[in-house]
Amino acid sequence: MTGVYKAILFDLDGTFADTAPDLAAAVNRMRMDRGLPALPVKELRPMASHGARGLLQIGFAITPGDSGYEALRDEFLRNYAQNICVDTQLFPGVDQVLGYLDRHAIPWGIVTNKVASLTLALLDALPLPSRPACVVSGDTTAHPKPAPDPLLHAAAMIGIAPAQCLYLGDDLRDMQSAQSAGMGAAAAAYGYCGQQEPRSWGAHYVLEQPEQLLSLGLV
């Protein structure tokens, strides 16, 4: 069976894996240590794709450049690293997609702005039915998404032309990166889109669930 693309690349948080519960737990631990109530996961979830920056903004109304931000960020990252895969799991349907890709010898990979140490620890902890052909993290290339560099690096790693790769992500910067790299761009509307409207991102495809990669004949 031949689809439109010869490789699939996934964003990690909010596209490949539902990491929001463990990210929320990391910031809520900080709040509770300071005598503040824990925030509902549903309140923190929309900012989970933005990592420490987004979660600290909700949890402590602090942003990069504010006094004390770096210390809070380091504390958050320590908390998260210690409990990186307690309630995290693959989004429903991702394992089915990976099984199909594996059976048809179609390479897949991860391209994320998460730093390599956390990316690799999480991928090692997840029960993956197959292993990625490439992993590109936020500190792998000089410029992270929305620059095209990480996606171009991934395509080079797997030896497939960018035009024959499809990138799936749940944020506008993912679509910008894919389009700049000359790849197919698929918006994961099931992910951490928050108040954003995926159909406004200029994506080639908008997926309501991962299995649509298969039903639309994209691979």
C-alpha positions in Angstrom: 0.0 0.0 0.0 1.4 3.4 -1.0 0.4 6.6 0.7 1.2 10.3 0.1 4.2 10.4 2.4 7.2 8.1 3.1 7.8 9.1 6.7 5.9 10.5 9.6 7.4 12.9 12.2 5.5 13.7 15.4 5.7 16.5 17.9 5.9 15.0 21.4 3.8 16.8 24.0 0.2 17.1 23.0 0.6 15.1 19.7 2.3 11.8 20.4 2.0 11.5 24.2 -0.5 13.0 26.7 2.1 14.5 29.1 -0.2 17.1 30.7 -0.9 15.1 33.9 2.8 14.8 34.8 3.6 18.4 33.7 0.7 19.6 35.8 1.9 17.6 38.8 5.3 19.2 38.6 3.9 22.7 38.8 1.3 21.8 41.4 4.0 20.3 43.6 5.7 23.7 43.6 2.4 25.4 44.5 1.6 23.1 47.3 5.2 23.5 48.7 4.4 27.2 48.9 1.0 26.7 50.6 -1.0 27.3 47.4 -3.8 25.0 46.2 -3.2 22.7 43.3 -4.7 23.8 40.0 -7.0 21.5 38.0 -5.2 19.6 35.3 -7.8 20.9 32.8 -6.7 24.5 33.6 -3.1 23.7 33.0 -3.6 21.3 30.1 -3.9 24.0 27.3 -0.4 25.3 28.1 1.3 21.9 28.4 2.9 22.1 24.9 4.7 25.3 26.0 6.5 23.5 28.8 7.9 25.4 31.8 7.2 28.8 30.3 3.5 28.1 29.8 2.9 26.2 33.0 4.8 28.7 35.2 2.8 31.5 33.6 -0.4 29.9 34.8 0.9 28.5 38.1 2.8 31.6 39.2 1.9 34.5 36.8 5.6 34.7 36.0 7.3 34.8 32.5 10.9 34.7 31.2 12.7 37.8 32.1 10.9 38.3 35.4 12.9 38.2 38.6 13.0 34.7 40.0 11.9 33.0 36.8 15.0 30.9 36.2 15.0 29.5 39.7 11.3 28.5 39.4 12.0 27.0 35.9 14.9 24.9 37.3 12.7 23.7 40.2 9.9 22.8 37.8 12.3 20.8 35.5 13.7 18.9 38.5 10.2 18.0 39.7 9.2 16.9 36.2 12.3 14.8 35.6 11.8 12.9 38.8 8.3 11.9 37.8 8.3 12.1 34.0 6.1 9.1 33.2 3.7 8.5 36.0 0.4 9.3 34.3 1.7 10.1 30.8 0.5 7.8 28.1 0.3 7.7 24.3 -2.7 9.4 22.8 -5.4 6.9 21.9 -4.7 5.6 18.3 -1.0 6.4 18.3 0.0 2.8 19.0 -2.2 1.7 16.2 -0.5 4.2 13.8 2.9 3.0 15.0 2.0 -0.6 14.4 1.0 0.2 10.9 4.1 2.1 10.2 6.3 -0.7 11.6 4.5 -3.4 9.5 5.0 -1.3 6.3 8.6 -0.3 7.1 7.7 3.4 7.1 10.1 5.3 9.3 8.7 7.6 12.0 10.4 10.0 14.4 10.0 12.6 17.1 10.7 16.3 16.7 10.1 18.3 19.8 11.2 21.5 21.6 11.6 19.5 24.8 15.3 19.2 25.8 17.1 16.0 24.9 17.5 14.7 28.4 13.8 14.9 29.1 12.8 13.7 25.6 15.0 10.6 25.8 13.9 9.8 29.4 10.3 9.9 28.4 10.6 7.9 25.3 12.5 5.2 27.2 9.7 5.1 29.8 6.8 4.9 27.4 5.7 1.4 26.2 6.3 2.0 22.5 5.4 -0.8 20.0 8.4 0.2 17.9 11.3 2.6 18.2 11.7 6.0 16.4 14.1 6.2 13.5 15.1 9.7 14.7 14.7 11.9 17.7 15.3 15.6 17.4 15.0 17.7 20.6 14.8 21.4 21.3 18.6 21.6 21.9 19.6 19.3 19.0 19.9 22.2 16.5 20.8 25.8 16.9 17.3 27.0 16.2 14.2 25.2 17.6 10.7 25.3 16.1 9.2 27.4 14.5 12.5 27.4 12.6 12.7 24.6 10.0 16.1 23.4 11.3 14.9 20.6 13.5 12.6 19.1 10.8 15.3 19.4 8.2 17.7 17.6 10.6 15.2 14.8 11.1 14.7 14.3 7.4 18.5 14.1 6.9 18.8 11.6 9.7 16.3 9.2 8.1 17.5 9.9 4.6 14.1 11.0 3.2 13.5 14.2 1.3 11.5 16.8 3.3 8.8 16.9 0.7 8.1 13.2 1.4 7.8 13.7 5.1 4.6 14.7 7.0 4.9 16.5 10.4 2.1 16.2 12.9 1.9 18.8 15.7 -0.6 20.6 18.0 0.7 24.2 17.8 1.0 26.9 15.2 4.8 26.8 15.5 4.7 23.2 14.4 2.9 24.1 11.2 5.2 27.0 10.6 8.2 24.8 11.0 6.8 22.1 8.7 5.9 24.6 6.0 9.3 26.3 6.2 11.0 22.9 5.8 8.9 22.0 2.8 7.1 19.2 4.5 3.5 18.2 4.7 1.8 19.9 7.8 -0.9 18.1 9.8 -2.5 19.8 12.8 -3.4 17.6 15.7 -6.7 19.1 16.7 -7.0 16.5 19.5 -3.9 17.9 21.3 -3.2 20.9 23.5 -4.5 23.6 21.2 -6.1 25.6 23.9 -7.9 28.7 22.6 -6.1 28.3 19.2 -8.1 27.2 16.1 -6.0 24.6 14.2 -7.9 25.3 11.0 -6.5 28.8 11.0 -2.8 27.5 10.9 -2.6 26.9 7.2 -2.1 23.1 7.7 -2.5 20.8 4.8 -4.5 18.5 7.0 -6.4 18.8 10.3 -6.7 15.5 12.2 -9.3 14.9 14.9 -7.5 11.7 15.9 -4.2 10.1 15.0 -5.8 7.2 13.1 -6.8 9.7 10.4 -3.2 9.4 9.2 -4.3 5.9 8.0 -7.9 6.5 6.9 -6.9 9.5 4.7 -4.2 7.4 3.0 -1.4 9.7 4.1 1.0 6.7 4.6 
